[in-house]
């Protein structure tokens, strides 16, 4: 008697007359076998007899956790910490930005400060100042291009 579970359903009960279509039944069985492989076989550690070693060895799961992969000295991933070079480059860029901000006109610096340091949206700044949102957007774009050029020099 055939076992009936998630991976071996009773196809004759689910699809009456399926026995007359062996090609469809074969595809259904193959599909269920693939699902079992993906959902069970890849995720479980299992014993395998090794003829070469002459003993049973355990084949590890092919799906592993990040924590297990990083355990002990087997770290396989680069650190999320930034390198000294990246930190120095970041500090240099911030210094160039500060210098460039100091060369902007007062109203230009105020606009950049409100949008980027205070976190206001263009619409919120428009309500605060009475300047149309589109005008603020155009000024912001012009100022950012100017800042970029100042930082390059």
N, C-alpha and C positions, 0 to 999 in steps of 0.2 A: 504494500500500500504506500503510495507516494505521500510525502510529508507536505503539508500546506502551511506556509508562513508568508511573511512579507515578500520573500524572494522566490518562493515557489507556490504561487497562487493556483487555485483550481480553475484552470482556463475554461474547462467545459461548463462549469457553473456560471462563470462570468460572461462567457461568450458562447451561448448554445450553438452547436453546429460547427465549432472551430476545428474539430477533428477532420472535417472534409477539406480544410485549407491548411495543409502541413507547412507551406511556405510562410504563412502568417504566424503560425504557432512557433516556428523556428525563430522568427524575428522577435517575438515576444519573449521567448526564453533567453535569447541572446541579450536582449535589453535588460532583463532582470539580472542576468549574470554580471553585466557591466555595472549596474547599480550596486550590487553586493560588493563588487571589487572596490568601487569608489567609497562606499559608506562603511565597509567593514575591513576588507583585506588590507587596504592602505593604512588604516589607522591602528592596527593591532600588531603587537610583537608576537611572533610565532616560532615554534621550534622547527628546525630543519636538520635532517641528518646529512652531515658532510662526509662524503667518501674520502676526501683528501685528508681531513683531520681524523677520520675514523671515530667521530663522536657527534653528539647532537649539539648544535649551536643555535643560538637565538637570533633570528633575523629581526632587527629593530623596525619599529613603525616607520613608514615613509613620510608620515605627517608628524612633525615634531613641533614643540613649542619653542618660542623665542628664548625663554628662560633656560631650557635644557641645552639649546645650542650655545648659549653663552656661559654655561657652567664651567667650572674649573679653569683650565688653561686653553680650552677649545673655542675661544672667542672667534667667531667667523665674520663679525660685522665691525665696521669702522665706528669709532667713538663719535658720539654726537657733540662732544666738546670741540670748540673751535681751536684751531692751531694758533701758535704765536704769530705766524705770518698773517693769518686772517684778522686777528685782533689788532695788530699794528696797522694793517691796511684800513680797517674800520675806523680806528682812531685818527688816522691821517685824513680820511674822507670827511669825518666830522669836523676836524679843524679847518679843512678847506671850505666846508659849508658855512661854518661860523664866520670865516673871513669874508666869504661872498655875501652872506646876509648883512654884514656890516657895511658893505658897499651899496646896498639897495637904498632907494629913497624911503622916507618914513612911511608913506602910505603903502608902498609895495611891501615893506617888511611887516606892517600891521596886517595886511591881507594874508600873507603867508603864515604869520603867527596864529591868526584866528582860525584859518583852515586846517593847518597841520599840527599846531601845538595845542590849541584849545579843542580841536576836533569838531568844529562847527561844519555843517554842510553849507554848500553855496546858497541854498535856499534860506537857511537860518541866518547867514550873514547878510543876505539881501533884506530880510525883515528887520534886522538890527540896524542896518545903515541906511535903508531906503534906496539903495542902488539896485537896479534890475539884476536878476540872477544871471542872465546871459552876459551882461557887462562884467560881472564878477568872474564868470567862467573865462571870458576872453582875457581879462587882466591876469588871471592866475596862469593861464597858458603862456602868455608873454613873459611874465616874471620868471616862470620855471625855465624857459629857454635862456633868459638872461642869467639866471643862477648857474645853469649848466655851463655857459660860456665863461662866466667868472671863475668857476671851479676848475676849468681846464687850464686857465692861465696861471 
